[in-house]
Amino acid sequence: MFRERFYYIIELQYLGFRYHGWQKQPTVNTLQRMVERTITYVLDHKNFKILASGRTDAKVSANQAYIELFIDHHPLDLDEFFVAFNQNLPQDIKALSIKETNEEFNIIQSPKIKEYIYMFSYGEKFHPFCAPFMYHINEELDIISMQKAARLFEGKHNFRSYCHRPTQNTILEGEIISCQIKKNDMYTANFFPEESYLLQVKGVGFKRNQIRLMMGVLLDLGKGKINIDFIMKTLDPKAEEIVLEHIVPGSGLILNTIEFK
């Protein structure tokens, strides 16, 4: 029997703090699980499949993320589905848009530029309400040195030191278009510290835990535990391999934007 398939792109936002990442797992609550349950409820059947543009880790949030929805046999009424989908999603997940695409588009293989931010503060402990959004460091930080070091990540590099447990098939090369540490004026709330900061990174082909490892090494620099030469060695493919262990918590990380090339 001939199977007719229909293709859609859905743009999402979510707060990841109560989820164990995107990918569905058998014993814990994930974003994929909640999205699939909602689609099943709205459609009243399971003749569909979804793929994500990327898999965020536990507690990581997204200001802009995309999924591709494949439905067999019957096309969607986009306006009707979009309203019902949003109404039935949990309050910490929101659909921003939906549009039809075709079988030629591949959300995983399509080249894309992603921008991540990692929010942090230091000094006096922040309000507990900040915990889903940023990471707190008790020690003083040398922000100026961290800002200089962040620029070292720009360009094409072998990021072997910034990939957690790579396999033989992991592509370790990648390109960072821009990388900077600056004062946070992007996300604000009246319970946020008077002064907070963010690492803003835009690039192609990020590795597992890459941003969190980059943030960890920059914080170690800010605390005086390492120097800039050490960071340069982690990016030198001719130097002896350096395995980094400082992976900062996922709750400070936000997938900010995705741009399909």
C-alpha positions as CSV (number, residue, x, y, z in Angstrom):
1,M,0.0,0.0,0.0
2,F,1.3,3.4,-0.9
3,R,2.2,5.6,2.1
4,E,1.8,9.3,1.7
5,R,4.0,11.3,4.1
6,F,3.8,14.9,5.2
7,Y,6.7,17.0,6.6
8,Y,6.7,19.9,9.1
9,I,9.2,22.0,10.9
10,I,8.2,23.2,14.5
11,E,10.1,25.9,16.3
12,L,10.3,25.4,20.1
13,Q,11.3,27.1,23.3
14,Y,11.8,25.3,26.6
15,L,13.1,25.5,30.1
16,G,15.2,22.4,30.6
17,F,15.6,22.5,34.4
18,R,13.2,19.7,35.3
19,Y,14.1,17.4,32.3
20,H,16.8,14.9,31.7
21,G,17.7,16.3,28.4
22,W,16.0,16.0,25.0
23,Q,16.4,12.4,24.1
24,K,13.8,9.9,25.3
25,Q,14.9,7.6,28.0
26,P,12.9,4.7,29.6
27,T,13.0,5.7,33.3
28,V,13.2,9.5,33.4
29,N,11.2,12.5,32.1
30,T,12.7,14.1,28.9
31,L,11.6,16.8,26.5
32,Q,11.2,14.4,23.6
33,R,8.9,12.2,25.8
34,M,6.7,15.2,26.6
35,V,6.5,16.5,23.1
36,E,5.7,13.1,21.7
37,R,3.0,12.5,24.3
38,T,1.4,15.9,23.4
39,I,1.4,15.2,19.7
40,T,-0.1,11.8,20.3
41,Y,-2.9,13.4,22.4
42,V,-3.6,16.1,19.8
43,L,-3.6,13.8,16.8
44,D,-5.2,10.9,18.6
45,H,-2.8,8.4,16.9
46,K,0.9,7.5,16.8
47,N,1.4,7.5,13.0
48,F,4.2,10.1,13.3
49,K,7.9,10.5,14.0
50,I,9.9,13.5,15.2
51,L,13.6,14.4,14.8
52,A,15.4,17.2,16.6
53,S,18.0,19.6,15.2
54,G,20.1,18.7,18.2
55,R,20.0,16.9,21.6
56,T,20.4,19.1,24.6
57,D,21.6,17.6,27.9
58,A,19.9,17.5,31.2
59,K,18.8,20.9,32.6
60,V,19.9,22.7,29.4
61,S,17.3,25.2,28.1
62,A,16.5,26.5,24.6
63,N,15.4,29.9,23.4
64,Q,15.2,28.5,19.9
65,A,15.1,24.9,18.9
66,Y,13.6,23.0,16.0
67,I,12.0,19.6,15.4
68,E,10.9,17.9,12.2
69,L,7.5,16.2,12.3
70,F,6.7,13.4,9.9
71,I,3.1,12.3,9.6
72,D,1.7,9.5,7.5
73,H,-1.6,9.5,5.5
74,H,-3.2,12.8,6.5
75,P,-1.9,16.4,6.3
76,L,-2.3,18.8,9.2
77,D,-4.6,21.7,9.5
78,L,-1.6,23.9,10.6
79,D,-3.6,26.6,12.5
80,E,-5.8,24.0,14.3
81,F,-2.9,21.8,15.2
82,F,-0.6,24.6,16.4
83,V,-3.2,26.0,18.8
84,A,-4.0,22.6,20.3
85,F,-0.3,21.6,20.5
86,N,0.6,24.7,22.4
87,Q,-2.4,24.4,24.7
88,N,-1.5,20.9,25.7
89,L,2.3,21.2,26.1
90,P,3.6,21.6,29.6
91,Q,4.0,25.2,30.7
92,D,7.8,25.0,30.4
93,I,7.6,24.1,26.7
94,K,6.3,26.5,24.0
95,A,5.8,26.2,20.2
96,L,6.7,29.3,18.4
97,S,5.9,28.4,14.8
98,I,5.1,25.6,12.4
99,K,5.5,25.4,8.7
100,E,5.4,22.7,6.0
101,T,8.5,21.4,4.4
102,N,9.3,18.4,2.1
103,E,11.3,15.2,2.0
104,E,14.4,16.9,0.7
105,F,15.0,18.8,4.0
106,N,16.9,16.8,6.6
107,I,17.0,18.6,10.0
108,I,20.0,16.6,11.3
109,Q,22.3,16.8,8.2
110,S,21.3,20.3,7.1
111,P,24.2,22.7,7.9
112,K,23.4,25.0,10.7
113,I,25.0,27.7,12.9
114,K,24.2,27.5,16.6
115,E,24.6,30.2,19.2
116,Y,24.9,29.1,22.8
117,I,25.1,31.2,25.9
118,Y,26.2,30.2,29.4
119,M,25.2,32.6,32.2
120,F,27.1,32.9,35.5
121,S,27.8,35.2,38.4
122,Y,30.3,35.3,41.2
123,G,30.8,36.7,44.7
124,E,27.7,36.9,46.9
125,K,25.4,34.0,46.5
126,F,22.5,34.7,44.2
127,H,18.7,34.3,44.9
128,P,17.6,30.6,44.7
129,F,15.2,31.5,41.9
130,C,18.3,32.0,39.6
131,A,19.3,28.3,39.8
132,P,17.5,27.2,36.6
133,F,19.2,29.9,34.6
134,M,22.8,30.5,35.8
135,Y,25.8,29.1,37.6
136,H,27.2,30.7,40.7
137,I,31.0,30.8,41.7
138,N,31.9,31.8,45.2
139,E,35.5,32.9,44.4
140,E,36.5,36.1,42.8
141,L,37.1,35.9,39.0
142,D,39.5,37.7,36.8
143,I,37.0,38.5,34.1
144,I,39.4,40.5,31.9
145,S,41.7,37.4,31.6
146,M,38.7,35.2,30.8
147,Q,37.6,37.7,28.1
148,K,41.0,37.5,26.5
149,A,41.1,33.7,26.6
150,A,37.6,33.3,25.2
151,R,38.8,34.7,21.9
152,L,41.3,31.9,21.6
153,F,38.5,29.5,20.7
154,E,37.6,31.4,17.6
155,G,38.4,29.9,14.2
156,K,38.9,26.2,13.1
157,H,40.4,23.9,15.7
158,N,40.7,20.3,16.8
159,F,38.5,20.3,19.9
160,R,39.6,16.9,21.2
161,S,40.1,18.4,24.8
162,Y,36.6,19.8,24.6
163,C,34.7,16.7,23.7
164,H,33.6,14.4,26.6
165,R,34.4,10.8,25.9
166,P,34.8,10.9,22.2
167,T,34.6,7.7,20.2
168,Q,36.7,6.6,17.2
169,N,34.0,8.0,14.9
170,T,33.7,11.4,16.6
171,I,34.7,14.3,14.3
172,L,36.8,16.5,16.6
173,E,37.4,19.4,14.2
174,G,35.0,22.3,14.4
175,E,34.7,26.0,13.7
176,I,33.8,28.7,16.2
177,I,32.7,31.9,14.5
178,S,32.7,34.1,17.6
179,C,33.4,33.5,21.3
180,Q,33.2,36.2,24.0
181,I,32.5,36.8,27.7
182,K,30.5,39.9,28.4
183,K,28.1,41.4,31.0
184,N,24.7,39.8,30.8
185,D,22.1,42.2,29.5
186,M,20.4,39.5,27.4
187,Y,18.3,37.8,30.0
188,T,17.2,39.7,33.1
189,A,14.9,39.3,36.1
190,N,14.3,41.3,39.2
191,F,15.8,38.4,41.3
192,F,19.0,38.1,39.2
193,P,22.2,39.5,40.7
194,E,22.9,43.1,40.1
195,E,25.8,42.0,37.9
196,S,26.0,38.7,36.0
197,Y,28.0,37.5,32.9
198,L,27.6,35.2,30.0
199,L,29.8,33.3,27.6
200,Q,28.4,33.7,24.1
201,V,29.5,31.2,21.5
202,K,28.5,30.9,17.9
203,G,29.7,28.1,15.7
204,V,29.3,25.0,13.6
205,G,29.6,21.4,14.7
206,F,29.7,21.5,18.5
207,K,30.9,18.4,20.4
208,R,29.5,16.6,23.4
209,N,29.7,19.0,26.4
210,Q,31.9,21.3,24.5
211,I,30.5,24.6,25.7
212,R,30.4,23.4,29.3
213,L,34.0,22.3,29.1
214,M,35.0,25.6,27.6
215,M,33.2,27.4,30.4
216,G,34.9,25.2,32.9
217,V,38.4,25.9,31.7
218,L,37.7,29.7,31.5
219,L,36.4,29.6,35.1
220,D,39.6,27.8,36.1
221,L,41.6,30.6,34.5
222,G,39.5,33.2,36.2
223,K,40.2,31.6,39.6
224,G,44.0,31.5,38.8
225,K,44.2,27.7,38.7
226,I,45.6,27.7,35.2
227,N,47.0,30.3,32.8
228,I,46.3,31.3,29.2
229,D,49.2,29.1,27.9
230,F,47.4,26.1,29.2
231,I,44.3,26.9,27.2
232,M,46.5,27.4,24.1
233,K,47.9,24.0,24.6
234,T,44.4,22.4,24.7
235,L,43.8,23.8,21.2
236,D,47.2,22.8,19.8
237,P,46.8,19.6,17.8
238,K,50.6,19.0,18.0
239,A,50.7,19.2,21.8
240,E,50.2,16.3,24.1
241,E,46.5,15.5,24.6
242,I,45.0,17.2,27.6
243,V,41.8,15.6,29.0
244,L,39.6,18.2,30.7
245,E,37.4,17.2,33.6
246,H,35.7,20.5,34.7
247,I,32.2,20.3,33.1
248,V,30.0,23.0,34.5
249,P,26.3,22.3,35.3
250,G,23.9,22.2,32.4
251,S,21.4,24.6,34.1
252,G,23.5,27.7,33.0
253,L,23.4,26.7,29.3
254,I,20.9,28.0,26.8
255,L,20.7,27.1,23.1
256,N,20.0,30.7,22.1
257,T,19.6,30.6,18.3
258,I,19.8,28.2,15.3
259,E,20.4,29.5,11.8
260,F,20.0,27.0,8.9
261,K,22.5,27.7,6.2
